[in-house]
């Protein structure tokens, strides 16, 4: 027993870091397998208590505000769906999502993780996603692991470059190698909100009108237990790349299925995290009322942006204002398909009902405003070069055993290998390219520091991408140019796709921030990517274009720390596999 929660039940299968990539890490609960692919479609939940949309109130997340915080990971029964059995999950402090940690910028915070999961669950590591902390406190996937029955304290100073971090909606989750997807699916996620004084100065909605939302998806069996998408599969759609996506058909907002929220006729600020393993959402109001976006995962934008819909991939966050003045009755927040001709990525969002706002009649006083200017960019943004120092190719390849896997620069993740050594205090510009042979996007997350998007497909970024970010959408054939300044911390950090199954199946790499004079950046060389790269066609044509650009970049010497793709382009009918040519 863990408290009043029985630990008996479906057998837990011990995970292994040595599993072949033809297999996912073993699942945590019994149940029918979930598989989603264009050929086979989405396996449907058969939950006993599956509610009708908009019949449950939106849960308000519990908050932890102390300087020293304890998080206990344990197996828990959670009443996700009403009218039936509770769902067995792995949770932080007994709730799904975990508690919202809310702390002032610049004030040291310690979080002690206690691993009280069943033995078969294995070790844990806690990543403060979006935070700027020392490498040893960053939640590395294969080091400083917390055994079952053990604890570890993480230290977050909430300081960046000598001052308090920018206020932002961050989050925390397990980051175990090859088990991040499983542990997230089981419930080990929560939000971390850093407050600074700027919000109050700007007059944005606060208090009860400032609402954190964690959006995710799950699938359930007849007993309301999570389906198991991580068990061994074989044949077509067996969970190996590129068909390894994990998606559900029940949409949960703060742990409730398609809830409702009573609101007053005034402005509200919503801070929404997409915590799904793989699913992408295109957020919109059902009646076409625009959303006013004021922030993303790295805090406030430079100015508000009015949008018909907000596309949000895994790990991305969006802060937006909804003005309910002059309205009464129901207004639904939904996900809508992209308006696109021809083939679209398999990661394209579908139509889904997510949350219903119920606007009270009458009028209330509202002194909030949406100012024309929000937060200026830091001065280092103006010093960034538009010539890349490094090239990162996200594609499909093979692991050392010869098994199909997701790759970065032709290689799968190896926690002992470092692929870049930028210098502390330096600025660098990195080029990201998606050369995958199938129409799948990647959402690239960078640890340690925030980044600025300089260009997307050789063009200026959209206004909502003009602030700082740390997770970037990278569609098939696309090229992104991003830059940053490395501050405060030496040590190793990660770059990976936040489609969690992509990360678990190899699409992750390590960079190490080193002392000045000890870096490995090569001298810059001119780069002239071909304009054909930005055309709207889908692979294999765009993949070939991307390969041509990368071949050019590699030959100029700009692809530090090693070049890629030094070989003839494949035929159109040949799957495009990135190969490595070390220097």
N, C-alpha and C positions, 0 to 999 in steps of 0.2 A: 504493500500500500504506500502511496505518496499522499499524505494527508488522508482525505476521504476518497481519493481517486484510486480505483483498483488498477494495478499494473498488469494483471493477467489479461489474457485476450489473445489476439492474433499474434502468431510467433514473429519475432523480430529477427531478421536475417543480418548477421554481422557484415558490415561493408568492408571492402578492401581497397586500398589504394593501388593494388597491383592488378585489378581486373582488366581484361581486354577491353578495348574501346568498342568491340562488337556487343558489349553488354553495358547497360546502365548499372550504377550502384544499386544493390538490392533495396527493395522498398521497405517501408516501415509498417504498413498495415495490409491486411488481406483485402481482397476485393477484385472485381473484374478490371481488366486492364483498360486504360484510356489510351486511345491513339487518334491523332488527327493528322490527316494528309489530304491533298487535293483529290486523291483517288478514293480514299476510304471514308473521308468525312470524320465528323466529331462523334465519339461515343457519348451517348446521352446519359445524364444522371437519372437514377431511378430512386431518388430519395423519398423515404416514407413521409417526411414532413415538409416537403418542398412547398413554400408558400406562394400565393399569388403575388405579383408585383405590388409594391407600395402599400403593404399591409403591416409592416413593422416600422417602429420609429428608429431613426438613426441613432446608434449608440454614441454617446460622448465618451471620449477616451479618458481614462484615468491619467493624472499627471504626477510626475515626480519632479520636484524642484530643488531638492537638497543638494549640497555640494558633494556629498558622498552617497552613492546610490548602489543598491544591491539588485542584481537581476538573477533570478533562479530559473534555469531551463529545466523543465520537468514535464512528464507526461500528464495530461490534463483532459478531463471531459468538458467540452465546450458546447453550449447550446446554440450552434450556428443556425439551425433550421428549427422552427417551432413545430409543435405537434408530433414529435417523434423522438427517437433516442438522441442523446447528446453524441457529439463527434469526438473521437479520441484524437488528440493533437499533441504536438510538442510546443510548449508555450514559454514565454518569459513572464514570470510572476502570475501565472495562472490565467492569463487573458489572451485572446486573439482579436486584434493585434496586441502586441505587448504595450506597456504603458508609454505614454508620450513623455519623454524627458525634455524638460524646458529649463534652459539655463541662460543667465546673462552673458553676453559676449565679454571675453577677457577674464573670466573668473574660472579658476581651475576646478575641474570636475573629475571625480574618480568614479568609475563604474566597475564593481566587482561582479564577475560572472561566476555563478555556481552551477556546475554541470551535475544535475541530479536526474538525468535521463536514464532509461534502461541501459544496461551494459552494452547491448548490441547496437545502440545508436552510435557509439564511438566518441571520439574527441570532438571538441568544438573550438572555434576561434571567433571572436567578436570583432566585426569591422564597423567602425563609425564612418558610414558612407557620407562623403562630402566634408568631413572634418579634416583639419590640418594638424596632424599629430605626429610624434616621433614614430619611426619605423617599427620599433618594438611594441608600440601600442596601436598599430594600424590594423591588426587582425589579419596577419599573413596566412595564406592558405595551407602552409605546410610547416610553419615554425611557431614556437611558443603556444603549443596546443594545450587545451584544458581537458584532462582525462575525466571520465565519469567518476564522480565522487570527489573531485578536486575543484579548486577555485583559482581565479587569476584576476588581478586588479589592473585596469587600463586607466591611463592618465591622459586627460584632455585639457590642455591649457586654454583652448579657445582664443589663441593669439596667433596672428599672422603678420609677419614682417614688422614686429615690434608694437603692433596695436591690436585691439580686439578684432576677432573675425567679423566679417560682414554678417548681419542678421540673415538667416536663411533656414528653410525647412530641409533638414538633413534626416538621416535615418540610420538604423543599425540592424545588422543581420549576421547570421553565421556565414563564414567564408571558407568552409572546409574544402580542400581540393577533391574534386570529383563527387562531392556531396552537397554542394551549395544549393543545387536545384531541389534535391530531396528534402533538405532541412528547411528550406523556405516553404515548400509545398506543405510540409508538416506544421508550419506555423511560427517559425523562429524569426519574426520580423517585428519592428516597431519604429516609431518616429522620434526624432531628436530635433527640437526647435531651439535655435540660437536667437536670442533677442538682443537688439541694440537699441539705441535711443532714437534712431532716425524715423521709425514708424510713427511714434507719437508726435514728432515734429511735423511730419507730413500731413497728418490728419486722416490717415487711412482708417477703415473700420477696425475696432479693437474689441476686447472682451468677448461677450457672447456673440458678437457679430464677426468674429475672427475664428473660423472653423477649420480644423485639420481633418483631411479625408484620406484614408488609405484604401485604394481600390485594387482589388485582385479578383481572380477567378479560381474556382475549384469544381470538381466533379465528385459525385457521391453514389454509393450503392444503395440497395433497398433498406439497409439498416442505418442510413445517414452517415456511414463511414466514408472517409476519403478513398476514392479509387486509387489504384496503385500503378502509376505510369512508369515506374522505375524497375519493375521486375524484368527478368530475362524475356526477350522476344526473339522471334526468328522469322525469316522470310521477308516479303515486302512490308515496309513500314515497321521494321523491327527495332526502331529506336536508335539506329546508327545514323551519323551524318550522311547526307543532309536532311534526312527525315526524322529528326529527333526532337521536334517541338513538343512541349507539354502545355496543353490548354484545357480549360474546363468550360462548362456551359452554365454554371451558376455564378452570378456576379455579386461580389460581396463588397459593401462599403462600410468600413469600420467594423467588419465582421458580421454584418447583417445583410441578408439577401434583398437587394433592390428596396431599400428602406425609403421612408418619407421624412421630411424635416419641416416642422412648423416655423415660419419666418414672419417677421413684421414687414410692413411696406417701407423699407429703407434699404440702404446699401449693406451688403455683406461681402466679406473677404473670405475666399475659400483657398486653402493651401492643399493641393491634391498631389499625392504620390501614387504612381503606377508601380505597385509591388508585385505584379504578375511575373511568373517565370518567363513567359514568352509573348503574351498577348499585347497587341497595340490597340489603343483607343483613340478615336477622333471625337473629342468632346464637343458637344453643342447643346443649345437649348432647343427643345422640340419645335417651338413656334418661330424659330429664326431670330429671336432676340440675340444681339451680339454679346460676346463675353469681352470684358476689358482686362487683358492680361497685364499684370504689374510686376511679375517676378517669375523666375524659374528655379532650378536646383541650386544656383549660387546666389540667390537673393534677388533684390529688386533690379529691374531693368533700368536703363537710363531714362526711359519715358514710357508711359502706358501705350498699349497697342490694342486697338479694337479689332476683334477677330470673329468671323462667323463660326469657326471651329478651331480647336487646339489639338494637334496631333501629339500623342504622348506615348513613347515607348517604355519598355521596362527600365526602371530606376530613374526615369525623368520625373521632374516635378513641375507643376504650373501653379502660380498664384494668380487668381483672377477675381474681379469684382462683378457681382450681379446687383443691379439696381432694381429693387422690387417696388419702387414708388409707383402709385397709380395702378397697381395690379391687385387682383383678388383671385382666389381659387388656385388651381394646380398648374404647375409649370415643371416639365420634366427635363432633367439632364440626361442626355443619351449619348451613345456612340454611333456615328454615322459612317457609311462607306466613303472612301475617297472618290472624288469626281475624276475619273481617269479613263482614258481610251485605251483599248487593247489590253495586253497582259499586265497585271499588277503583281507586286511582290506577294509571296505567300504570307508575309507578315502584315498585309493590309488589314485594317480594322473592319469588323462587321457591324451590323446594326444591333444595338443592345440598349435596353432600358436600365439605367443605373441608379438614379436618385430622383425622387419627386419633392419639389418645394411646394408647400401649402401656405399661400400668402393670406394672412389675416386681413379682415376688412378694416376700414378706417384709415387713420393717418397717425403718424408718430413723428416727434421731432428728430431730426437727423442733422448733426453738425459735421459729419464726415465729408471729405472731399476726395477727388481724384486729381492730384496736382499734375500740371503739365510736365514737370521734371521730377524724376525720382532719385536715382543715385548715379553720380558720374563714374566713369571708368577710372581705374587706377592709372597713374602716370606711365607705368611700364608698358601699357598697351601701345603707346605712341612710339616706342622704341623697337617694336617687333619687326623683323625682316619678313618680306614676302617671298624670300628664297628659302626653301626647306633645308633644315640641317639633317633631318632623318626622314626615311620613308618607311611606313608601316603598311604592309600588304595583308589584308584580311581575306582569306580564301579557304579553299578546300584542298587537303593534301592527305598525307599519310603519317602515322606515328612511327616510332622506331621499329615496331613489330610488323609494319606493313599494312595496318588496319586504317581504313578511311577515318579521317579526323578533321576538325577545324584547325586552321593554322594561322600564325602570324609570321610573316616573312618566311613562309614555307616550313615552319617548325611548330611542333606542339609544345605545350608548357613543360618546362623542367625547372623545378624550384631552385636547383643548384646553378642554373645558367643566368647570367646577366647579359642583356642584349643592348644596353645603352648606358652610358655613364655621363650624364650632364653634370655641370659644375655648379656648386652652390653659389647663388648670387647672379648666375647668368640667365639670359633669356634665350629661348630656343623656339624654332618653328618646325612643326612636324607635319608631314603629308600623310593622310590616311586614304587608302584606296580599297574598294570592295571589288575583288576579281572573282567572286564565287561563280560557279557555272550554272547555278540555279537562282531563281528570282527570290532571294531571301535577303532582307536587310539585316544589318548589325547595328547594335547600339553600344558604342565604344565608351567605356568608363575609364577615367584616369584617376588614380589615387594621388594623394599628397596636396596638390595645389589646384586652383581654378585656372581655366584656360579661356582664351578669347578666339572666336571663330573669325578668321580673316577672309576666307572665301569658300564658297560651295560651288563646285563645278566651274571654277574660274570667275564666278560672279560674286558681287557683293551679297552678304547674307541678308536674309529677311530681317525686318526690324525686331521680331521676337527672338532672333538669334544673335542680336548685336551686343548683348551683355556678356557677363562671364558665365561659363558653363563647365560641367565636368562629365557630362554624358552627351554623346553626339550621335544623331541618326546618320547612318551610312548606307544608303540604298545601293542596289546592284549597279556596278559600273561607275559609281560616284567617286569624286575626289574632294577631300576636305583639307584645308590648310588651317592649322590651329597653332597658337603660340602661348607661351607662359613665361613666368619668372620663377625660378626655384629659390625658395626662401627658407630660412630657419633650420631645416632638418637635413642631416646626412642620413644615408641608409637606403634600403631597398623598398621599392613600391611597385605597384602592379598597373598594367594596362590590359584590359580584357573586354570582350563582348559581354553585355549584361543580359542577353538572352541566356539564361542560366545554364541551359543544356549545351550551348555553344562553349561557354566558359568551362564547364565540366568536361567537355570533350576536346579540349586542347587549345581553344582560342584565348590564350592568356600569355603574357610575357612579363619580364621583370626589367625595370630600370633602376639604377642606383645613383643617387645624388652623391657626388664626391667632392673633395676639397678643391678649391681653385687650383688650376694647373695640372690636375690629374684626370681630366676628362678625355673622352675619345671622339669628340666631334671633329669631323673632317673639315677642311677649308670649303667654303661655299663655292658652288659652281652654278653657272646659269642654268635655268630650267625653262623649257618652252613646251608645256603640255599641248597636245594637238587639240584644236577646237572641236574636232569630231567627238571628243569624249562627252560633251555636254548634250548630245542629241538625246531624244526621249525614247529611243528604241531600247528593248530589253536584251538580256543575254540570249545567244552568245555574241551578238554583234558588239554590245557595249563592253563585254568582258574582253573581247579582242582589242578594242580600243584602249582599255585600261592597261592591258598587257603591253601594248605598243608604247604607251606613255612611260610605264615603269621600266621597260627595257632602255628607253632613252635616258631616264633619270639615273639608272644604274650605271650606264656607260659614262655619264658626266662625272661620276664620283660623288654625287650628292647623296647617295643612298647609304649613309653611315648608320650603323657600324659595319654593315656588310651589304653587298649588292645582291639583288634577286633577279630571277627571270632572264638570265643570260643564255637564251636559247631561242630557236625559231618559234614563231607563233604556231599554235596548233591549228589543225583544220577545223572548220565550223562544226563538224560532226563529232569532234573529239572533246571529251570532258576536259575542262581547263583545270589543271592541277599545278599549284605553285611549287616550284622546286628551288632549292637553296644552292647558291654558289659562294661558299665562304671565301673571303680574301685571306 
